[in-house]
Amino acid sequence: MGAKLNYAINRINSIHWEKLDYTNRKSDLILAKEYIRRAALFLKSISKDCKNALFRPADVLKRDFIIDIIKVCPVVANLELYTRSWCLYYIEWVALAEEGEQLALQFEDLYDPLIKLFERGVKLKMHKGCFEIGERNFINLYPGICSYASEEPFDISDNALERYDIEN
């Protein structure tokens, strides 16, 4: 395992999964929108249908399973369905980048907004075609996420996230 993959695994292992909760911070909604924007850009770059924000990039790239993620990061096995999937895909994406996969390198930060949400203690789920972030924050994913590809990127640095919440 290389340094990037070790870093990704350490990020996942450092999250206090038992303390995830729904929040109503503006910054959490911004992080979710930034993930969807990045996912849409990735899918558009390979001319794939952009209907869902939950997809396995290795499948999209037609790559075989490249790492036993549960073996290298067992905490993932106990997570809720969507959370587990996103974490598995994140670790796998980092492994693909380390392996030199060009698209994984080009979109290396694809999952950073989601992982940052988890690091901030935010519980996410998908429900009836919506990305649910908190008690009142929803992003409608129908008819697809491609429209988010044309959005301006959000600054998701810690300072910017604090500013978003203060301005709210």
C-alpha positions as CSV (number, residue, x, y, z in Angstrom):
1,M,0.0,0.0,0.0
2,G,1.2,3.5,-0.9
3,A,1.0,6.7,1.1
4,K,-2.2,7.9,-0.5
5,L,-4.0,4.7,0.2
6,N,-2.8,4.6,3.8
7,Y,-4.0,8.2,4.2
8,A,-7.4,7.3,2.9
9,I,-7.7,4.3,5.2
10,N,-6.6,6.4,8.2
11,R,-9.2,9.1,7.3
12,I,-11.9,6.4,7.4
13,N,-10.6,4.8,10.6
14,S,-10.5,8.2,12.3
15,I,-14.1,9.1,11.8
16,H,-16.4,8.7,14.9
17,W,-19.0,6.7,13.0
18,E,-21.2,6.1,16.1
19,K,-21.6,9.9,16.5
20,L,-22.8,10.7,13.0
21,D,-26.0,12.8,13.1
22,Y,-28.2,14.9,11.0
23,T,-27.3,18.6,10.9
24,N,-28.7,21.7,9.3
25,R,-25.5,23.6,8.5
26,K,-25.3,25.4,5.2
27,S,-21.7,24.1,4.8
28,D,-23.0,20.5,4.9
29,L,-25.3,21.1,2.0
30,I,-22.5,22.8,0.1
31,L,-20.2,19.8,0.6
32,A,-22.9,17.5,-0.7
33,K,-23.5,19.7,-3.7
34,E,-19.8,19.8,-4.4
35,Y,-19.6,16.0,-4.4
36,I,-22.5,15.8,-6.8
37,R,-20.8,18.4,-9.1
38,R,-17.6,16.4,-9.1
39,A,-19.4,13.1,-9.7
40,A,-21.3,14.7,-12.6
41,L,-18.1,16.1,-14.1
42,F,-16.5,12.6,-13.9
43,L,-19.5,10.9,-15.5
44,K,-19.8,13.5,-18.3
45,S,-16.0,13.1,-19.0
46,I,-16.5,9.5,-19.9
47,S,-19.9,10.0,-21.6
48,K,-21.9,8.0,-19.0
49,D,-25.4,8.7,-17.9
50,C,-25.5,10.9,-14.9
51,K,-28.6,9.6,-13.2
52,N,-27.2,8.6,-9.8
53,A,-24.8,10.1,-7.3
54,L,-24.1,6.6,-6.0
55,F,-22.0,4.6,-8.4
56,R,-18.9,2.5,-8.2
57,P,-16.2,4.2,-10.3
58,A,-14.3,0.9,-10.9
59,D,-17.5,-0.5,-12.5
60,V,-17.8,2.6,-14.6
61,L,-14.2,2.2,-15.7
62,K,-14.8,-1.5,-16.3
63,R,-12.1,-2.4,-13.8
64,D,-11.9,-5.6,-11.8
65,F,-12.0,-5.5,-8.0
66,I,-8.5,-4.3,-7.2
67,I,-8.3,-4.4,-3.4
68,D,-9.9,-6.3,-0.5
69,I,-11.1,-3.1,1.2
70,I,-12.8,-4.9,4.1
71,K,-9.4,-6.6,4.8
72,V,-7.5,-3.3,4.8
73,C,-10.2,-1.2,6.5
74,P,-12.5,-3.5,8.5
75,V,-14.5,-0.6,10.1
76,V,-16.3,-0.1,6.7
77,A,-18.0,-3.5,7.0
78,N,-20.1,-2.2,10.0
79,L,-21.4,1.0,8.3
80,E,-24.9,1.7,7.0
81,L,-25.5,0.8,3.4
82,Y,-24.9,4.1,1.6
83,T,-22.2,5.2,4.0
84,R,-20.4,1.9,3.5
85,S,-20.7,2.2,-0.3
86,W,-19.3,5.7,-0.4
87,C,-16.3,4.7,1.8
88,L,-15.6,1.6,-0.2
89,Y,-15.7,3.6,-3.4
90,Y,-13.5,6.2,-1.9
91,I,-10.8,3.8,-0.9
92,E,-11.0,1.9,-4.2
93,W,-10.8,5.2,-6.0
94,V,-7.6,6.1,-4.2
95,A,-6.2,2.7,-4.9
96,L,-6.9,3.2,-8.6
97,A,-5.1,6.6,-8.5
98,E,-2.1,5.0,-6.8
99,E,-2.1,2.3,-9.5
100,G,-1.9,5.1,-12.1
101,E,-5.4,5.0,-13.5
102,Q,-5.6,8.2,-15.5
103,L,-9.2,9.1,-14.7
104,A,-8.7,8.4,-11.0
105,L,-5.7,10.7,-11.1
106,Q,-7.6,13.4,-13.0
107,F,-10.6,13.2,-10.6
108,E,-8.5,12.3,-7.6
109,D,-10.5,14.5,-5.2
110,L,-13.9,13.1,-6.3
111,Y,-14.9,11.8,-2.9
112,D,-13.2,14.5,-0.7
113,P,-16.5,16.4,0.0
114,L,-18.3,13.3,1.1
115,I,-15.5,12.1,3.4
116,K,-15.2,15.6,4.8
117,L,-18.9,15.4,5.6
118,F,-18.4,12.2,7.6
119,E,-15.3,13.7,9.3
120,R,-17.6,16.6,10.4
121,G,-20.0,14.1,11.9
122,V,-22.7,14.4,9.3
123,K,-25.1,11.5,8.6
124,L,-26.2,11.1,4.9
125,K,-28.6,9.0,3.2
126,M,-30.4,8.6,-0.1
127,H,-34.2,8.5,0.0
128,K,-36.7,8.5,-2.8
129,G,-34.4,10.1,-5.3
130,C,-33.0,12.6,-2.9
131,F,-29.7,13.1,-1.3
132,E,-30.6,13.8,2.4
133,I,-28.2,15.9,4.4
134,G,-29.6,16.8,7.8
135,E,-33.2,17.2,8.8
136,R,-34.1,19.9,6.2
137,N,-31.5,19.7,3.5
138,F,-32.3,17.7,0.4
139,I,-30.9,17.6,-3.1
140,N,-33.2,16.2,-5.7
141,L,-31.2,13.8,-7.9
142,Y,-34.0,13.3,-10.6
143,P,-33.9,13.5,-13.5
144,G,-30.1,13.2,-13.0
145,I,-27.0,14.9,-11.7
146,C,-25.6,16.1,-15.0
147,S,-26.9,19.6,-14.5
148,Y,-24.6,20.0,-11.6
149,A,-21.5,19.6,-13.9
150,S,-22.0,23.2,-15.1
151,E,-22.1,24.6,-11.5
152,E,-19.3,26.7,-10.2
153,P,-17.1,24.8,-7.8
154,F,-17.4,25.5,-4.1
155,D,-14.5,26.3,-1.9
156,I,-14.6,23.5,0.7
157,S,-11.6,24.5,2.7
158,D,-12.2,24.5,6.5
159,N,-12.2,28.4,6.6
160,A,-14.7,28.6,3.8
161,L,-17.0,26.1,5.4
162,E,-16.9,28.1,8.6
163,R,-17.8,31.2,6.6
164,Y,-20.8,29.5,5.0
165,D,-22.2,28.7,8.4
166,I,-21.7,32.1,9.8
167,E,-23.3,33.7,6.8
168,N,-26.3,31.4,7.1
